[in-house]
Amino acid sequence: MTLQESLRALPPDEKLAVVTQLWNDLAASAPLMLPEDELAEMNRRRDELLANPDIAIDADEVWRRVDGD
């Protein structure tokens, strides 16, 4: 059985425990390096939002857009 198959076979609470442990391990490791173009885009979007907070949307609107409503 492959690792993926073993993980898929876990019950939801054990899957969550694995994800949590992986996330904690990532958080404790060295910072991830983003490509310069992605970092520049993130900074551009942050600056745009700080300059005009009215462009922000709330979580409900995000989900409406995701769901296509």
C-alpha positions as CSV (number, residue, x, y, z in Angstrom):
1,M,0.0,0.0,0.0
2,T,1.4,3.4,-0.9
3,L,1.6,6.3,1.5
4,Q,-1.2,8.1,-0.4
5,E,-3.4,5.0,-0.1
6,S,-2.6,4.7,3.6
7,L,-3.5,8.3,4.2
8,R,-6.8,8.1,2.3
9,A,-7.7,5.1,4.4
10,L,-7.5,7.0,7.6
11,P,-10.6,8.2,9.4
12,P,-11.2,12.0,9.2
13,D,-9.9,12.7,12.8
14,E,-6.6,10.9,12.1
15,K,-6.3,12.7,8.7
16,L,-6.7,16.0,10.6
17,A,-4.1,15.0,13.1
18,V,-1.6,14.3,10.2
19,V,-2.4,17.6,8.5
20,T,-2.0,19.5,11.8
21,Q,1.4,17.8,12.5
22,L,2.6,18.5,8.9
23,W,1.5,22.2,9.2
24,N,3.3,22.5,12.6
25,D,6.4,21.0,11.1
26,L,6.3,23.4,8.2
27,A,5.8,26.3,10.6
28,A,8.8,25.3,12.6
29,S,11.1,24.8,9.6
30,A,13.0,27.4,7.6
31,P,10.8,30.0,5.9
32,L,9.6,29.1,2.4
33,M,11.2,31.2,-0.3
34,L,8.7,32.6,-2.8
35,P,9.7,33.4,-6.4
36,E,10.3,37.2,-6.8
37,D,7.4,37.7,-9.1
38,E,5.0,36.1,-6.7
39,L,6.3,38.1,-3.8
40,A,6.1,41.3,-5.9
41,E,2.4,40.5,-6.7
42,M,1.6,39.9,-3.1
43,N,3.2,43.2,-2.1
44,R,1.4,45.0,-4.9
45,R,-2.0,43.6,-3.7
46,R,-1.2,44.5,-0.1
47,D,-0.3,48.0,-1.0
48,E,-3.4,48.4,-3.2
49,L,-5.6,47.2,-0.3
50,L,-3.9,49.5,2.2
51,A,-4.4,52.4,-0.1
52,N,-8.1,51.6,-0.7
53,P,-9.6,49.4,2.0
54,D,-13.1,49.7,0.3
55,I,-12.0,47.2,-2.4
56,A,-11.9,44.4,0.2
57,I,-14.7,41.8,0.2
58,D,-15.9,39.8,3.2
59,A,-15.8,36.0,3.5
60,D,-19.5,35.7,2.5
61,E,-18.7,37.4,-0.8
62,V,-15.7,35.2,-1.4
63,W,-17.8,32.1,-1.0
64,R,-20.6,33.5,-3.2
65,R,-17.9,34.0,-5.9
66,V,-16.4,30.5,-5.3
67,D,-19.8,28.9,-5.5
68,G,-20.8,30.9,-8.6
69,D,-23.9,32.4,-6.9
